[in-house]
Amino acid sequence: MAFLTIAAVCVCGARGADHQGVKIRVLLITGGHGFETNRFFQLFETNTEMAFRAVEHTNMAPFLKGDAARDYDVIVLYDYWQDITEEMKTDFVARLKEGKGLVVLHHAICSYQHWPEYRRIVGGRYYLEKDVVDGVEKEPSSYQHGRHFEIHVADLQHPVTDGVHDFEIHDETYKGFDCTADAHALLTTDDPESSKVIAWSKTYEAARVVFIQSGHDHFAWDNTNYQRLLRQAIRWTARVGN
């Protein structure tokens, strides 16, 4: 199974790979939401620490099986999808129980509105419509495109935010989405059109999980702080170097 890099396919065994010249292998899931495809994939193509395979959500199921999972270390979700079979749910959770890393980006927090476990996996949920969770009524979340705002680093000591300081970004904000109690805040903002906590880390079963709310289009992807956060989120969830 080929994993894409700028110049080569990767070899196996990514854990501890930064000391051995072996790349972190990323399974990148997209689909269900339009995006600037080439510009987004450049985030991964230009990262010399990793190799990746991009898969549309509709073709994801085979990659969640145990045999296929040997070919990647981290799952990165940039999809927006609601339908998921019971078999896919079981396989997805099984991979996390094995310790596969998980990085959830931007609109992927909107997926699987009717699968409660996904909220627990990610550490939050964007509400597409009014709902009741654990007896609490939740109003629909909202978004504002084209906001220019400041992001604050909530934990300067975390490996995901290492070397990142408060910065400005031009991006889409989300407001009224959940951040569960077990989510460790990494980034916050005071923008009135956004929820307070906009990136966090957590664990689910044996997996390390990172959610980053930012990342709507090239205005965010071209931000060097965003690039660093994504790179370090993948490293941390893969348990490489920390």
ABEGO torsion letter per residue (X at the ends): XBBBBAABBBBBGABGAAAAGBBBBBBBBBEGBBBBAAAAAAAAAABAABBBBBBBAAAAAAAABAAAAAABABBBBABBBABBBAAAAAAAAAAAAAGBBBBBBEAAAABGAABAAAAAAAGEBBBABBBBBGGBBBBBBBBBBGBBBBBBBABAABAAABGBBBBBBBBBBBBGBBBBAABBBABBBABAABBABABBBBBBEABBBBBBABGABAAAAABAAAAAAAAAAAAAAAGBGX
